[in-house]
């Protein structure tokens, strides 16, 4: 969010845990809140990066083991309707974000 070098992204691993950015100066910017924590199968969270929590969308990530030893990852990002007229622009911005982060995630996992 801040784009600062050396920042840390924190996901507190429990229901009610925060997802936030911590800068090197110690400033914290909330991004979301964990609402589903079922390791190693599912993670769900409210996502309100740069928005009020009441405008949060919902993300659910499911991990399913495959016969070949790999893991299938399904991501569902929903709740756009609560944003009304702002939904299309907000969704497009988030789609660009997912398009940028998923290849990095895949590369890290296949390493």
C-alpha positions as CSV (number, residue, x, y, z in Angstrom):
1,X,0.0,0.0,0.0
2,X,2.7,2.5,0.9
3,X,5.2,1.1,-1.6
4,X,8.0,1.6,0.8
5,X,11.2,-0.5,0.6
6,X,11.7,-3.1,3.4
7,X,8.1,-3.3,4.5
8,X,6.6,-6.4,6.0
9,X,3.2,-8.0,5.2
10,X,1.7,-9.7,8.2
11,X,-1.2,-12.2,8.2
12,X,-2.1,-13.1,11.8
13,X,-3.0,-16.9,11.6
14,X,-6.3,-17.0,13.5
15,X,-9.9,-16.0,13.0
16,X,-10.0,-12.3,13.9
17,X,-6.4,-11.9,12.9
18,X,-5.3,-8.9,11.0
19,X,-3.7,-8.6,7.6
20,X,-1.6,-5.5,7.5
21,X,1.5,-3.8,6.2
22,X,4.2,-2.7,8.6
23,X,6.7,-0.1,7.4
24,X,10.3,0.0,8.6
25,X,9.2,3.0,10.7
26,X,6.7,0.7,12.5
27,X,3.6,2.3,11.0
28,X,0.8,-0.3,10.3
29,X,-1.8,-0.1,7.6
30,X,-4.7,-2.5,7.8
31,X,-5.5,-4.5,4.7
32,X,-8.0,-7.1,6.0
33,X,-9.2,-9.5,8.6
34,X,-9.1,-13.3,8.8
35,X,-12.6,-14.8,9.0
36,X,-11.8,-18.4,8.2
37,X,-8.7,-20.3,9.3
38,X,-8.7,-24.0,8.6
39,X,-5.1,-25.0,7.8
40,X,-4.1,-26.7,5.7
41,X,-7.3,-26.6,3.7
42,X,-8.9,-23.1,3.7
43,X,-8.3,-19.5,4.4
44,X,-10.9,-16.7,4.2
45,X,-10.6,-13.0,4.9
46,X,-12.2,-9.7,4.5
47,X,-10.2,-7.5,2.1
48,X,-10.4,-3.7,2.5
49,X,-7.1,-2.4,1.2
50,X,-7.4,1.4,1.0
51,X,-11.0,1.3,2.0
52,X,-13.2,1.3,5.1
53,X,-13.9,-2.1,6.6
54,X,-17.6,-1.7,5.8
55,X,-16.6,-1.8,2.1
56,X,-14.6,-5.1,2.5
57,X,-14.9,-7.8,-0.1
58,X,-14.4,-11.4,0.8
59,X,-11.7,-13.7,-0.3
60,X,-11.6,-17.5,0.2
61,X,-8.6,-19.6,-0.8
62,X,-8.9,-23.4,-0.8
63,X,-6.0,-25.8,-1.1
64,X,-6.6,-29.3,-2.4
65,X,-4.0,-32.1,-2.7
66,X,-3.8,-33.7,-6.1
67,X,-2.9,-37.3,-6.9
68,X,0.4,-36.3,-8.5
69,X,1.5,-34.6,-5.2
70,X,0.8,-31.1,-6.3
71,X,-1.7,-28.8,-4.8
72,X,-4.6,-27.1,-6.5
73,X,-5.3,-23.6,-5.3
74,X,-8.8,-22.1,-5.8
75,X,-9.4,-18.4,-5.1
76,X,-12.8,-16.9,-4.9
77,X,-13.1,-13.2,-4.5
78,X,-16.7,-12.1,-3.9
79,X,-18.9,-9.4,-2.3
80,X,-18.6,-6.9,-5.0
81,X,-22.4,-6.1,-4.9
82,X,-22.0,-4.3,-1.6
83,X,-19.9,-1.6,-3.3
84,X,-22.7,-0.5,-5.6
85,X,-21.6,1.7,-8.5
86,X,-18.0,1.5,-7.3
87,X,-17.9,-2.2,-7.8
88,X,-16.7,-2.5,-11.5
89,X,-13.7,-0.2,-11.0
90,X,-12.8,-1.8,-7.6
91,X,-13.1,-5.3,-9.1
92,X,-10.9,-4.4,-12.1
93,X,-8.3,-3.0,-9.8
94,X,-8.3,-6.2,-7.8
95,X,-8.2,-8.4,-10.9
96,X,-5.0,-6.5,-11.9
97,X,-3.6,-7.2,-8.5
98,X,-4.4,-10.9,-8.6
99,X,-2.8,-11.1,-12.1
100,X,0.4,-9.6,-10.7
101,X,0.6,-11.6,-7.6
102,X,-0.4,-15.1,-8.7
103,X,2.6,-15.7,-11.0
104,X,4.9,-14.6,-8.2
105,X,3.2,-17.0,-5.8
106,X,3.5,-19.9,-8.4
107,X,7.2,-19.1,-8.9
108,X,7.8,-19.2,-5.1
109,X,6.0,-22.5,-4.7
110,X,7.7,-24.2,-7.6
111,X,11.0,-22.7,-6.8
